Every structure is written in structure tokens, then in C-alpha cells.
Amino acid sequence: MAESLNSFKIFHIEILLHINSLLKKDDVVARVATWLSSQGIIGKESVITKFDDDLLSEHIKSIKIYENDYKTVNGEYPEVRYYVYSFNSTAPEIEESEDEQQISTQWILPTQEFQNLWDSLIYDSNVKDELINYVGTALDFSDKSVDPTIVSWNRIVLLHGPPGTGKTSLYEVETLARSRSSSLNGNEPSDALRVVNAVLTHLDMIKRYPNVLILTTSNITDAIDVALIDRADIKQYIGLPSIEAIYQIYSTCIKELQQCGIICTRELLLPLHRLRISAENEQHEPRLNESRSLKLRTIAEQSVGLSGRTLRKMPFIACALFIKTKLVSLEVFLDALSKAVEKHWQDVKNLHVHV
């Protein structure tokens, strides 16, 4: 009998507990499941921070609901998955060298410092989903004791591309694993070669731990030793944002400023694909939210070539330099944002002239 392959929605529910909560995980899941069902919330992506249940209010800081498509055989699939956690209150440990240079920073996860960071990363490709699938597959292969001498995977990822594109803010890997061939042809000290050899040796040793993954980043891949590149299972390029990604980044910034009360008008911006459809199908004058969205698209076009890091600074620069009041309308903010982008490009031009 042939098996049928179907696609279903699966909902992931993250439950963030207050640090002082002592509720058991099973009790939390049971109470939340009952409450969500009574509210008719399951089936909708949302973030919930207020509850009409005293126990939930006392112990839970937030509930986040996400959805994904899953391919399943014969309809056998979990509809809802629950994840219960609380933030670790321990401060990060910073390791320094003898000359007080920072070597590494270590966090015990989950930590408040990384809250919402993943959601803020916006790319043109499905790199986030691909990385999650990679991590899941790597751990699954380890759990099922797949023989690595037959099916090889090293649990090493290399993200490369220009600076400020959201790869990571940690040390660039080429600092630790600089190409040995270029070092031998130049004047690199022998210590640098020993460091590269030690890094590669320890990467191979770490493979014995089935639940360890290594994420490396680089802005200059030509400087990385070929042996490390060969060890990476995935070599993912992270480029500068496109117009679509820029528009989405600015939209999330505007939404945040609206929620914080800095932009006092609550006009909703259209997603870019809906804006295109509206422009193709509507012959009348654009409605108010369409007009604002068209203006933001123009600013996005003006911003092509900026990194994600720079793009997220532009709303602050707009408020700091071009807005004189604490509260601002969306229309005024967009004017200021456009001026901030223009100023950035002029500053870059002047910088290059004087360098």
C-alpha cells in the first residue's frame, strides 16, 4: 500500500517563565494548553504577554506561537510542540590574555541578551530555516549513532560575506585560522602557524562530543586556511540586503517605534508584495497606508548597498538629527529617515575623498 505524503501546519509554542518560577514543565504545558484552547488562540501566530489567568500571570512572562509547514507520511504528525524555558541570570564570562586582550565571551543559554535577536535578522534567502534544519539533522544523526566514518559530517558551519550583514559579532575566523600557505610565503611568525594547526586539531577532537556545533564567520574568506573550509559542512554566503529585505527591516523598526510611542500614528505599512499587487490592480489615487508604503519603498531603494547593521541605525539617526519633537507622525518620520540615508551616503563620500 502506497504511503501518502501531505503537508501540515505545525505550531511551536515557546513559554518563557519568570526567573523565580518553580512550576514543573509538565504542569506549565498542561495549564497553557488548556488556556490557549479556551481562548481559541492556537492556530494563530502571536506573542502573548497578558493573561486573564492568575497562575499564568504569576509564572509566565510571555508565550510565543510560531507556525511551520511539515511534510508527513499518512498524516502522522505532531500538531503542537511546547518549549518551556527561563533566562539564565548569570553574567557572561570574559576570558582575557596576559596582556588583557579579550579572547572569548561565554554565555550560559538561554540569556536575556539574545532575546529577539534571531527574529530581528532578515535575509533574502531561507538561510535561517536552512541553518535550523542543519542543526536538527546534525543532532539527529548523532542521536541515532550514524557512523561518521561512513556518512561524514563535522558539525561546522562557515558564514561568510561583507561586514554588518548579520553573520555574528564574534571574532572573524580568519584571525584564528589564517591560511598557512600564505603565511609560509610571507613573514608570519611560526607561532601563527602553530595556532592554525592547533585550531584544526581541536576542531577534529571536538567531533567526539555529539551535541556540540561550531559556527564560524568571516569577512575575508581568501585568508582562511583551506583545511578549515574543507571541514565546514555548510559554507553559506550572507550578502547585503536587497530592496525587499531593506523594506522589511525598516518596517520592523517603524513598528517598534510605534509600539514604544515615539511614532504616534499607528498607520500600518503594506508588505512589499501587496504593495506591488495594489499598484498593478488599482487605478485610483493610493490610499493613505499605500502612500506611506510607497514612500518607504523609495527610501529602501535609496538604501541599497547599506549593511543590515547600518540600516538599523538609520531610524535613530533620523530621530536624533532631523526630528525636533519627542512625538512624531509616520509622515514626518519617513521624511527624516530619507534625510538620514542621504546624509549617510554624503558622509561616506566625504570620508573616501579625505582618505
C-alpha positions in Angstrom: 0.0 0.0 0.0 1.5 3.3 -1.1 2.1 5.9 1.6 0.6 9.4 1.1 2.8 12.5 1.6 0.9 15.5 2.9 1.8 19.0 4.1 0.5 20.2 7.5 0.9 23.2 9.7 2.8 22.5 13.0 2.7 25.1 15.7 5.7 25.8 18.0 4.8 27.4 21.4 7.6 29.0 23.4 6.8 29.6 27.1 9.1 32.0 28.8 8.9 31.7 32.6 9.7 34.3 35.1 13.2 33.6 36.7 11.7 32.9 40.1 9.1 30.4 38.8 9.3 26.9 40.3 6.4 25.3 38.3 7.2 22.0 36.7 7.4 21.8 33.0 4.5 19.3 32.6 2.3 21.5 34.8 3.1 24.6 32.8 2.4 22.9 29.4 -0.9 21.4 30.7 -2.1 24.8 32.0 -1.0 26.7 28.9 -2.6 24.2 26.6 -5.9 24.4 28.4 -5.8 28.2 28.5 -4.9 28.6 24.8 -7.6 26.2 23.8 -10.2 28.2 25.8 -9.0 31.4 24.2 -9.1 29.9 20.6 -5.5 31.2 20.1 -3.8 28.0 18.8 -3.7 28.3 15.1 -2.6 31.9 15.0 0.9 33.3 15.1 1.1 35.7 18.1 3.0 36.9 21.1 1.1 37.0 24.4 2.3 38.9 27.4 -1.0 39.4 29.3 -3.2 36.7 30.8 -6.6 36.5 32.4 -5.4 33.6 34.5 -3.7 34.4 37.8 -1.4 31.4 37.8 -0.2 32.2 34.3 0.3 35.8 35.1 2.4 34.9 38.2 4.7 32.4 36.5 4.8 33.2 32.7 6.5 36.2 31.2 5.4 35.6 27.6 4.1 32.9 25.2 5.2 33.0 21.5 3.4 31.0 18.8 5.1 30.2 15.5 4.0 28.0 12.6 5.8 25.9 10.0 4.9 23.7 7.1 5.9 20.0 7.6 5.8 17.1 5.1 4.4 14.0 6.8 3.6 10.4 5.8 0.0 9.2 6.3 -0.9 12.2 8.4 1.2 11.2 11.4 2.5 14.4 12.7 2.6 16.4 16.0 0.3 19.4 15.7 1.7 21.4 18.6 5.2 21.4 20.3 5.8 23.2 23.6 9.2 24.6 24.7 9.4 25.8 28.3 12.4 27.9 29.5 13.6 30.8 31.6 16.5 33.1 31.3 19.8 32.4 33.0 20.7 35.3 35.3 24.5 34.5 35.3 26.6 37.3 33.7 28.8 36.2 30.7 32.3 35.1 31.5 35.0 37.0 29.6 38.4 35.3 29.1 41.4 37.6 28.6 45.0 37.0 27.7 48.0 38.0 29.8 48.1 41.4 28.1 44.4 41.9 28.9 43.2 41.3 25.4 39.7 39.8 25.2 39.9 36.2 24.0 36.4 34.9 24.3 33.0 35.6 25.9 30.9 32.7 27.2 27.2 32.8 27.9 25.0 30.2 29.7 21.9 29.9 27.5 19.2 31.0 27.3 20.0 34.6 28.2 18.2 37.9 28.1 21.0 39.4 25.9 19.9 37.3 22.9 16.2 37.8 23.3 14.5 38.8 20.0 17.9 38.8 18.2 17.0 35.8 15.9 13.7 37.4 14.9 15.5 40.7 14.0 17.7 39.0 11.4 16.2 39.5 8.0 17.7 37.8 4.9 16.7 37.4 1.2 17.2 33.7 1.3 15.9 30.9 3.6 19.3 30.8 5.4 17.7 30.8 8.9 15.4 27.9 8.1 18.3 26.1 6.5 20.5 26.5 9.5 17.8 25.3 11.9 17.3 22.2 9.6 21.1 21.7 9.5 21.3 21.8 13.3 18.4 19.4 13.7 19.8 16.9 11.2 23.3 17.0 12.8 21.9 16.3 16.2 19.5 13.7 14.9 22.3 11.8 13.2 24.3 11.9 16.4 21.4 10.7 18.5 20.8 7.8 16.1 24.5 6.8 16.2 25.1 7.2 12.4 28.7 6.0 11.8 30.7 9.2 10.8 33.3 7.1 9.0 30.6 6.1 6.5 28.4 9.2 6.5 30.6 12.2 7.3 29.5 15.4 9.0 31.7 17.7 11.1 29.0 20.0 12.7 30.9 23.1 11.5 29.3 26.0 9.6 31.1 28.8 7.9 29.1 32.0 7.3 30.9 34.5 5.0 30.2 37.8 3.3 30.6 41.6 3.8 30.6 43.1 7.3 27.4 44.1 9.0 25.2 41.6 7.3 24.1 39.7 10.5 26.6 36.8 10.5 27.8 37.3 14.0 29.5 39.9 16.2 32.1 37.4 17.4 35.8 37.2 16.1 36.2 36.5 12.5 37.6 33.1 12.0 40.4 34.1 9.7 42.1 35.6 12.7 42.5 32.2 14.2 42.8 30.1 11.1 44.7 32.2 8.7 45.9 30.4 5.5 49.1 28.5 6.2 50.2 28.7 2.6 50.1 32.5 2.6 51.8 32.6 5.9 54.7 30.4 4.7 55.2 32.7 1.7 55.3 35.8 3.9 56.7 36.9 7.1 54.2 35.3 9.5 55.8 34.2 12.8 55.9 30.5 13.4 53.5 31.0 16.4 50.8 31.9 13.9 51.3 28.6 12.1 51.1 26.7 15.3 47.8 28.4 16.2 46.3 27.3 12.9 47.5 23.7 13.4 46.1 23.7 17.0 42.7 25.1 15.9 42.3 22.3 13.3 43.5 19.6 15.7 40.9 20.8 18.3 38.1 21.0 15.8 38.7 17.4 14.9 38.8 16.5 18.7 35.5 18.3 19.3 33.7 15.9 16.9 33.7 13.3 19.7 31.1 15.4 21.5 27.8 14.7 19.7 25.9 17.7 20.9 28.5 20.4 20.0 28.2 22.6 16.9 30.7 25.2 15.7 29.6 28.4 13.9 32.4 30.4 12.3 32.2 33.7 10.4 34.5 35.5 8.0 34.6 38.8 6.0 37.6 37.7 4.1 37.4 34.0 3.0 40.6 34.2 1.0 42.5 34.5 4.2 41.1 31.3 5.7 43.1 28.1 5.6 41.7 25.7 3.0 41.7 22.8 5.6 39.1 24.7 7.7 37.0 25.5 4.7 37.1 21.8 3.7 35.9 20.8 7.2 32.8 23.1 7.1 29.6 21.2 6.2 27.9 24.4 5.1 29.6 27.4 3.5 26.8 30.0 3.4 27.3 33.4 1.8 25.4 36.2 3.5 25.2 39.2 1.2 23.9 42.8 1.6 20.1 43.2 1.9 18.0 43.6 -1.3 15.2 46.2 -1.6 12.8 43.6 -0.2 14.9 42.9 2.8 15.6 46.6 3.4 11.9 47.4 3.3 11.2 44.7 5.8 14.0 45.9 8.1 12.7 49.4 8.1 9.1 48.2 8.6 10.2 46.3 11.8 12.0 49.4 13.1 8.9 51.6 12.5 6.7 49.0 14.2 9.0 49.1 17.2 8.9 52.9 17.4 5.2 52.8 17.1 4.9 50.3 20.0 7.2 52.5 22.1 5.2 55.6 21.4 7.9 57.5 19.6 5.9 57.4 16.3 2.5 58.5 17.5 0.4 57.4 14.4 -0.5 53.7 14.1 -0.7 53.5 10.4 0.1 50.0 9.0 2.6 49.7 6.2 1.8 47.2 3.5 4.1 44.2 2.9 6.1 44.9 -0.3 4.4 42.2 -2.3 1.0 43.5 -1.5 2.1 47.0 -2.5 3.1 45.7 -5.9 -0.2 43.9 -6.4 -2.1 47.1 -5.3 -0.1 49.2 -7.7 -0.8 46.8 -10.6 -4.6 46.5 -9.9 -5.6 49.9 -8.6 -6.0 52.8 -10.9 -7.2 55.3 -8.3 -5.1 57.6 -6.1 -3.2 55.5 -3.5 -4.8 55.2 0.0 -3.0 56.7 3.0 -1.2 53.5 4.0 -0.3 52.8 0.4 1.2 56.3 0.1 3.3 55.8 3.2 4.4 52.4 2.0 5.3 53.7 -1.5 7.4 56.4 0.3 9.2 53.7 2.4 9.9 51.7 -0.8 11.6 54.7 -2.3 13.7 55.0 0.8 14.5 51.3 0.6 15.7 51.8 -3.0 17.8 54.8 -1.8 19.3 52.5 0.9 20.6 49.7 -1.4 24.2 49.0 -0.6 23.9 49.5 3.1 24.5 46.7 5.6 21.9 45.4 7.9 23.8 46.9 10.8 23.8 50.4 9.2 20.1 50.1 8.2 19.0 49.6 11.8 20.9 52.7 12.8 19.1 54.9 10.3 15.9 55.3 12.3 17.9 56.5 15.4 19.9 59.0 13.2 16.6 60.2 11.7 15.2 60.9 15.2 18.5 62.4 16.6 19.3 64.8 13.7 16.2 65.5 11.8 13.3 65.4 14.3 12.9 68.1 16.9 10.0 66.7 18.9 9.6 63.6 21.2 6.5 62.5 19.3 6.4 62.3 15.6 3.9 61.2 12.9 4.8 58.5 10.4 4.9 61.0 7.6 7.4 63.2 9.3 9.5 60.2 10.4 9.7 59.0 6.8 10.9 62.4 5.7 13.6 62.3 8.4 14.6 58.7 7.5 15.1 59.7 3.9 17.3 62.6 5.0 19.3 60.3 7.3 20.1 58.0 4.4 21.1 60.9 2.2 23.4 62.1 5.0 25.0 58.7 5.4 25.8 58.5 1.7 27.2 62.0 1.7 29.3 61.2 4.8 30.7 58.1 3.1 31.6 60.1 0.0 33.4 62.7 2.1 35.2 60.0 4.0 36.5 58.5 0.8 37.6 61.8 -0.5 39.7 62.5 2.5 41.2 59.1 3.0 
